[in-house]
């Protein structure tokens, strides 16, 4: 019996060119370890990023002296993230996800130092330069969801992505709540209170760099290639398509559209809410509570949305997310009081979550291993460019016509993924009916 097993294994090694260590690997255990590592690192990165984002518009208005420029700092972060995303996709192909993520997070820690120092020195340009490095870190960490997806089978892919995104729950609560106390601590040392959140970013991004570098082993890129090689032995090799060929697939269009629009609408309202509240006499603590509610909606229900993605499908979850975005956009501008605004911002975060996880899973379903990193980078490039437009426009729209009108603009855009996903779902049903 032992000889038969050994002979069968030898035939597999020779016939399919599968290495012996690939057969001996416990891929399910590796997948769990990978997801845990990305969960922990993502949670502290989110805390640092949200602490920074909470005061970016305020710092931008103060340093520039022009209220209409309040959205520029967040725009710089998003543009840097967008431009960096495609570069990270190419770097991942060369050195893998572990090295790419570690480099990205280290750059973010450096950017936090620059931004905090610029506030102390009163330099708007240096401040924006520091935020550009923070944006590079943000786009690098966003690849963590795809790293989790590529080491899991399709039937659990939604939950894997959701678990990584759920890590942001800790950060969504911790980050904003630290803004007020750290601001007071900075003031006690004779430093501008706005410097404090960038100190949080430095500490948390540095810690996440160490977690990724030492714990993300083996590299998810290596595991994904091994799993693809094993799959090819039974299903045949799948040729890699160009980006233009991939974009001709309706499912890819739906996935990208849901993430692009969801991100743009969410960013457009979120980045200016701090300034809107400050103009109505709210304190940093009040602002941080509302942002905390928003980020709680973004991350806390990820496990729910991930399970829904795997059980009822990717498209229904995207549709639900679009509806949440529409409701949030309408509700946000009707009151500057903390509770109504916190409720609207919570819905905004929840809508983003459903569109983001549903879209990310749907996109992962459509890509082979050879296509993943480059196409994922291109997707995040589009997401970043669209949200940069929303962030930049938010300051000018807010200055010109106010917060409520900006909410209605967000509502208009939120209808786009609703319409296109409905069209795709009906088209697929018609195709299945014809085939039957």
C-alpha positions as CSV (number, residue, x, y, z in Angstrom):
1,X,0.0,0.0,0.0
2,X,2.8,2.4,0.9
3,X,4.6,1.6,-2.4
4,X,1.4,2.4,-4.3
5,X,1.0,5.8,-2.6
6,X,4.6,6.6,-3.2
7,X,4.4,5.6,-6.8
8,X,1.2,7.7,-7.4
9,X,2.9,10.7,-5.8
10,X,6.0,10.2,-7.9
11,X,3.9,10.2,-11.1
12,X,2.2,13.5,-10.1
13,X,5.6,15.1,-9.5
14,X,7.0,14.0,-12.9
15,X,3.8,14.4,-15.0
16,X,2.6,17.8,-13.7
17,X,6.0,19.3,-12.5
18,X,4.6,19.7,-9.0
19,X,7.3,20.1,-6.3
20,X,7.2,17.8,-3.3
21,X,7.0,20.7,-0.9
22,X,3.8,21.8,-2.6
23,X,2.1,18.5,-1.9
24,X,3.3,18.6,1.7
25,X,2.0,22.1,2.4
26,X,-1.1,22.7,4.6
27,X,-2.7,25.3,2.4
28,X,-5.7,25.8,4.7
29,X,-3.4,26.6,7.7
30,X,-1.3,29.0,5.6
31,X,-4.5,30.7,4.4
32,X,-5.6,31.2,8.0
33,X,-2.2,32.6,9.1
34,X,-2.1,34.9,6.1
35,X,-5.6,36.3,6.9
36,X,-4.8,36.7,10.6
37,X,-1.6,38.7,9.8
38,X,-3.4,40.9,7.4
39,X,-6.2,41.4,9.9
40,X,-3.9,42.6,12.6
41,X,-1.7,44.8,10.4
42,X,-4.8,46.2,8.7
43,X,-6.4,47.2,12.0
44,X,-3.6,49.3,13.2
45,X,-2.9,50.8,9.8
46,X,-6.6,51.9,9.7
47,X,-6.3,53.4,13.1
48,X,-3.4,55.5,12.0
49,X,-4.9,56.5,8.7
50,X,-8.2,57.5,10.2
51,X,-6.6,59.5,12.9
52,X,-4.7,61.4,10.2
53,X,-7.8,61.7,7.9
54,X,-9.9,63.2,10.8
55,X,-7.8,66.4,10.8
56,X,-6.5,66.6,7.3
57,X,-9.2,69.1,6.1
58,X,-8.7,71.3,9.2
59,X,-4.9,71.3,8.8
60,X,-5.2,72.0,5.1
61,X,-7.5,75.0,5.7
62,X,-5.2,76.4,8.5
63,X,-1.9,76.0,6.6
64,X,-3.2,77.3,3.3
65,X,-5.4,80.0,4.7
66,X,-8.0,79.2,2.1
67,X,-11.1,77.3,3.3
68,X,-11.9,76.1,-0.2
69,X,-8.6,74.2,-0.2
70,X,-9.6,72.1,2.7
71,X,-10.2,69.1,0.5
72,X,-6.7,69.3,-1.1
73,X,-4.8,67.3,1.6
74,X,-7.2,64.3,1.3
75,X,-7.0,64.7,-2.5
76,X,-3.2,64.4,-2.4
77,X,-3.5,61.2,-0.2
78,X,-5.9,59.7,-2.7
79,X,-4.0,60.7,-5.8
80,X,-0.8,59.3,-4.3
81,X,-2.7,56.1,-3.5
82,X,-4.1,56.0,-7.0
83,X,-0.8,56.5,-8.7
84,X,1.0,54.2,-6.3
85,X,-1.6,51.4,-6.8
86,X,-0.5,50.5,-10.3
87,X,3.1,50.7,-9.3
88,X,2.5,48.3,-6.3
89,X,0.8,45.9,-8.7
90,X,4.0,45.8,-10.8
91,X,6.3,45.5,-7.8
92,X,4.2,42.6,-6.4
93,X,4.9,40.7,-9.6
94,X,8.7,41.2,-9.0
95,X,9.2,40.8,-5.3
96,X,5.8,39.5,-4.0
97,X,3.2,40.9,-1.6
98,X,5.3,40.7,1.7
99,X,8.1,43.0,0.5
100,X,5.8,45.4,-1.3
101,X,3.5,45.8,1.7
102,X,6.4,46.3,4.1
103,X,8.0,49.0,1.8
104,X,4.7,50.8,1.4
105,X,4.0,51.0,5.1
106,X,7.5,52.2,5.9
107,X,7.0,55.0,3.4
108,X,3.8,55.9,5.2
109,X,5.6,56.2,8.6
110,X,8.1,58.5,7.0
111,X,5.3,60.6,5.5
112,X,3.7,60.9,9.0
113,X,6.9,62.5,10.3
114,X,7.0,65.0,7.4
115,X,3.3,66.0,7.7
116,X,3.5,66.5,11.5
117,X,6.7,68.5,11.2
118,X,5.2,70.6,8.4
119,X,2.3,71.6,10.7
120,X,4.8,72.7,13.3
121,X,6.8,74.6,10.7
122,X,3.7,76.1,8.9
123,X,4.6,74.7,5.5
124,X,1.6,73.7,3.4
125,X,3.7,72.2,0.6
126,X,5.8,70.0,2.9
127,X,2.6,68.9,4.6
128,X,1.2,67.8,1.2
129,X,4.5,66.0,0.4
130,X,4.2,64.0,3.6
131,X,0.6,63.1,2.9
132,X,1.8,61.8,-0.5
133,X,3.9,59.1,1.2
134,X,0.9,58.3,3.5
135,X,-1.1,57.8,0.3
136,X,1.5,55.3,-1.0
137,X,1.1,53.4,2.2
138,X,-2.6,53.4,2.0
139,X,-2.7,51.9,-1.5
140,X,-0.1,49.3,-0.6
141,X,-2.2,48.1,2.4
142,X,-5.3,47.9,0.2
143,X,-3.7,45.0,-1.6
144,X,-4.0,43.0,1.6
145,X,-7.6,42.1,0.7
146,X,-6.5,40.6,-2.5
147,X,-3.7,38.8,-0.8
148,X,-6.2,37.0,1.4
149,X,-8.5,36.3,-1.5
150,X,-5.8,34.6,-3.6
151,X,-4.9,32.0,-1.0
152,X,-8.6,31.0,-0.5
153,X,-11.0,29.0,-2.7
154,X,-13.9,30.8,-4.4
155,X,-16.5,29.6,-2.0
156,X,-14.8,31.3,1.0
157,X,-13.2,34.2,-0.9
158,X,-15.8,36.7,0.3
159,X,-15.3,35.9,3.9
160,X,-11.5,36.1,3.5
161,X,-11.7,39.6,2.1
162,X,-14.3,40.6,4.7
163,X,-12.1,39.4,7.5
164,X,-9.2,41.6,6.4
165,X,-11.5,44.6,5.9
166,X,-13.1,43.8,9.3
167,X,-9.7,44.4,10.9
168,X,-10.5,48.1,10.2
169,X,-13.1,47.9,12.9
170,X,-10.5,48.2,15.6
171,X,-8.9,51.0,13.8
172,X,-12.2,52.8,13.1
173,X,-12.9,53.0,16.8
174,X,-9.4,53.5,18.1
175,X,-8.1,56.0,15.6
176,X,-10.7,58.8,15.9
177,X,-11.1,58.3,19.7
178,X,-7.3,59.0,20.1
179,X,-7.5,62.3,18.2
180,X,-8.9,64.3,21.0
181,X,-6.6,63.0,23.8
182,X,-3.5,63.0,21.6
183,X,-4.3,66.6,20.6
184,X,-4.5,67.7,24.2
185,X,-1.2,65.9,24.9
186,X,0.4,67.7,22.1
187,X,-0.9,71.0,23.4
188,X,0.5,70.2,26.9
189,X,4.0,70.1,25.3
190,X,3.4,73.4,23.5
191,X,2.8,71.8,20.1
192,X,-0.2,72.5,17.8
193,X,-2.9,70.0,18.7
194,X,-3.2,68.9,15.0
195,X,0.3,67.4,15.2
196,X,-0.9,64.6,17.5
197,X,-2.8,62.5,15.0
198,X,0.3,62.3,12.7
199,X,2.3,61.0,15.7
200,X,-0.3,58.2,15.9
201,X,0.2,57.5,12.2
202,X,4.0,57.2,12.7
203,X,3.7,54.7,15.6
204,X,1.0,52.5,14.0
205,X,2.4,52.4,10.5
206,X,5.8,51.5,11.9
207,X,4.3,48.7,14.0
208,X,2.4,47.4,10.9
209,X,5.6,47.3,8.9
210,X,7.2,45.0,11.4
211,X,4.1,42.7,11.6
212,X,4.1,42.3,7.8
213,X,7.8,41.8,7.5
214,X,8.1,39.1,10.2
215,X,4.7,37.4,10.1
216,X,3.5,37.4,6.5
217,X,5.4,34.1,5.7
218,X,5.2,32.4,3.3
219,X,4.5,35.1,0.8
220,X,0.9,35.0,-0.4
221,X,2.1,35.4,-4.0
222,X,4.1,32.2,-3.8
223,X,1.2,30.3,-2.4
224,X,-1.2,31.7,-5.0
225,X,1.2,30.5,-7.8
226,X,1.5,27.1,-6.3
227,X,-2.3,26.7,-6.0
228,X,-2.7,27.9,-9.6
229,X,-0.2,25.3,-10.7
230,X,-2.0,22.6,-8.9
231,X,-5.3,23.8,-10.4
232,X,-3.9,23.8,-13.9
233,X,-3.1,20.1,-13.7
234,X,-6.7,19.3,-13.5
235,X,-8.4,22.1,-15.4
236,X,-5.8,23.2,-17.9
237,X,-3.7,26.3,-18.1
238,X,-5.6,29.6,-18.4
239,X,-4.0,32.2,-20.6
240,X,-3.3,35.6,-19.1
241,X,-5.4,38.4,-20.7
242,X,-4.3,42.0,-21.2
243,X,-6.0,44.7,-19.1
244,X,-8.0,45.8,-22.1
245,X,-9.3,42.3,-22.7
246,X,-10.2,41.9,-19.1
247,X,-12.1,45.1,-19.1
248,X,-14.4,43.8,-21.9
249,X,-15.9,41.4,-19.4
250,X,-19.3,42.7,-18.0
251,X,-18.6,41.2,-14.5
252,X,-15.3,43.1,-14.3
253,X,-17.0,46.3,-15.3
254,X,-19.6,45.8,-12.6
255,X,-17.0,45.0,-10.0
256,X,-14.8,48.0,-10.8
257,X,-17.8,50.4,-11.1
258,X,-19.1,49.5,-7.6
259,X,-15.7,50.1,-6.0
260,X,-15.0,53.3,-7.9
261,X,-18.3,55.0,-7.2
262,X,-18.6,53.7,-3.7
263,X,-15.2,55.1,-2.8
264,X,-15.9,58.4,-4.5
265,X,-19.2,59.0,-2.8
266,X,-17.9,58.0,0.6
267,X,-14.7,60.2,0.3
268,X,-16.6,63.2,-1.0
269,X,-18.9,63.4,2.1
270,X,-16.4,62.1,4.7
271,X,-13.5,64.5,4.0
272,X,-15.5,67.6,4.3
273,X,-17.7,66.6,7.3
274,X,-15.0,67.6,9.8
275,X,-14.8,71.1,8.4
276,X,-18.7,71.3,8.2
277,X,-18.9,70.4,11.9
278,X,-16.1,72.8,12.9
279,X,-17.9,75.7,11.1
280,X,-21.0,74.9,13.3
281,X,-18.9,75.2,16.5
282,X,-18.2,71.5,17.1
283,X,-15.0,70.4,19.0
284,X,-12.5,67.9,17.9
285,X,-14.0,65.3,20.3
286,X,-17.5,65.8,18.7
287,X,-16.0,65.5,15.2
288,X,-14.1,62.4,16.2
289,X,-17.3,60.7,17.5
290,X,-19.1,61.3,14.1
291,X,-16.1,60.0,12.1
292,X,-15.9,57.0,14.5
293,X,-19.5,56.2,13.7
294,X,-18.7,56.4,10.0
295,X,-15.7,54.2,10.2
296,X,-17.6,51.8,12.4
297,X,-20.1,51.4,9.5
298,X,-17.2,51.0,7.1
299,X,-15.6,48.0,8.9
300,X,-17.7,46.5,11.8
301,X,-20.2,44.6,9.6
302,X,-17.6,43.2,7.2
303,X,-18.1,39.6,8.5
304,X,-21.8,40.0,7.7
305,X,-21.3,41.4,4.2
306,X,-18.6,38.7,3.6
307,X,-21.0,35.9,4.5
308,X,-23.7,37.5,2.4
309,X,-21.3,37.7,-0.6
310,X,-20.6,34.0,-0.3
311,X,-24.2,33.0,0.3
312,X,-26.5,35.2,-1.8
313,X,-23.9,36.3,-4.4
314,X,-21.7,39.3,-5.2
315,X,-24.3,41.4,-7.1
316,X,-27.1,41.5,-4.5
317,X,-24.6,42.8,-1.9
318,X,-23.5,45.5,-4.3
319,X,-27.1,46.5,-4.9
320,X,-27.6,46.8,-1.1
321,X,-24.5,48.9,-0.8
322,X,-25.7,51.3,-3.5
323,X,-29.1,51.8,-1.7
324,X,-27.2,52.5,1.6
325,X,-25.1,55.2,-0.2
326,X,-28.2,56.8,-1.6
327,X,-29.9,57.0,1.8
328,X,-26.8,58.4,3.5
329,X,-26.2,61.1,0.9
330,X,-29.7,62.4,1.2
331,X,-29.7,62.3,5.1
332,X,-26.3,63.8,5.7
333,X,-27.1,67.4,4.9
334,X,-30.3,67.9,7.0
335,X,-28.7,68.4,10.4
336,X,-25.4,69.5,11.9
337,X,-26.3,67.8,15.2
338,X,-24.1,64.9,16.3
339,X,-26.7,62.1,16.4
340,X,-28.4,62.6,13.0
341,X,-25.0,63.3,11.3
342,X,-23.5,60.2,13.0
343,X,-26.4,58.1,11.7
344,X,-26.0,59.3,8.1
345,X,-22.2,58.8,8.2
346,X,-22.7,55.3,9.6
347,X,-24.9,54.5,6.6
348,X,-22.4,56.0,4.3
349,X,-19.7,53.7,5.7
350,X,-22.0,50.6,5.5
351,X,-22.8,51.4,1.8
352,X,-19.1,51.6,1.0
353,X,-18.4,48.3,2.8
354,X,-21.0,46.4,0.8
355,X,-19.8,47.9,-2.5
356,X,-16.2,47.4,-1.6
357,X,-16.4,43.8,-0.5
358,X,-18.9,42.7,-3.1
359,X,-16.8,44.4,-5.9
360,X,-13.5,43.1,-4.6
361,X,-14.8,39.5,-4.5
362,X,-16.4,39.7,-7.9
363,X,-13.2,41.1,-9.4
364,X,-11.1,38.3,-7.8
365,X,-13.4,35.7,-9.3
366,X,-12.7,36.9,-12.8
367,X,-8.9,36.9,-12.7
368,X,-6.3,34.2,-13.1
369,X,-3.1,34.3,-11.0
370,X,-1.1,35.8,-13.8
371,X,-3.6,38.6,-14.2
372,X,-4.2,39.4,-10.5
373,X,-1.6,41.9,-9.3
374,X,-1.6,44.0,-12.5
375,X,-5.4,44.2,-12.9
376,X,-5.8,44.8,-9.1
377,X,-3.4,47.7,-9.4
378,X,-5.3,49.1,-12.3
379,X,-8.5,48.8,-10.4
380,X,-7.2,50.6,-7.4
381,X,-5.7,53.2,-9.7
382,X,-9.2,53.9,-11.1
383,X,-10.7,53.9,-7.6
384,X,-8.1,56.4,-6.4
385,X,-8.5,58.7,-9.3
386,X,-12.3,58.8,-8.9
387,X,-12.2,59.3,-5.2
388,X,-9.5,62.1,-5.7
389,X,-12.0,63.8,-7.9
390,X,-14.6,63.5,-5.2
391,X,-12.3,64.8,-2.5
392,X,-11.0,67.7,-4.5
393,X,-14.5,68.7,-5.7
394,X,-15.9,68.4,-2.2
395,X,-14.1,71.5,-1.0
396,X,-15.2,73.7,-3.9
397,X,-18.8,72.4,-3.9
398,X,-19.0,72.9,-0.1
399,X,-17.6,76.5,-0.4
400,X,-20.0,77.3,-3.3
401,X,-23.3,75.7,-2.4
402,X,-23.0,74.0,0.9
403,X,-23.0,70.5,2.5
404,X,-26.6,69.6,1.6
405,X,-26.2,70.1,-2.1
406,X,-23.0,68.0,-2.0
407,X,-25.1,65.2,-0.5
408,X,-27.5,65.3,-3.5
409,X,-24.5,65.1,-5.8
410,X,-23.4,62.0,-4.0
411,X,-26.9,60.5,-4.3
412,X,-26.8,61.0,-8.1
413,X,-23.5,59.1,-8.4
414,X,-24.7,56.3,-6.1
415,X,-27.4,55.5,-8.5
416,X,-24.8,54.4,-11.1
417,X,-23.7,51.1,-9.5
418,X,-27.4,50.4,-8.7
419,X,-28.4,50.7,-12.4
420,X,-25.4,48.9,-13.9
421,X,-25.5,46.0,-11.4
422,X,-29.3,45.6,-12.0
423,X,-28.6,45.5,-15.8
424,X,-25.9,42.9,-15.4
425,X,-28.0,40.7,-13.2
426,X,-30.9,40.7,-15.6
427,X,-28.6,40.1,-18.5
428,X,-27.1,37.1,-16.8
429,X,-30.5,35.7,-16.0
430,X,-31.6,36.0,-19.6
431,X,-28.4,34.3,-20.8
432,X,-29.1,31.4,-18.4
433,X,-32.7,31.1,-19.6
434,X,-31.6,30.9,-23.2
435,X,-29.0,28.2,-22.3
436,X,-31.6,26.1,-20.5
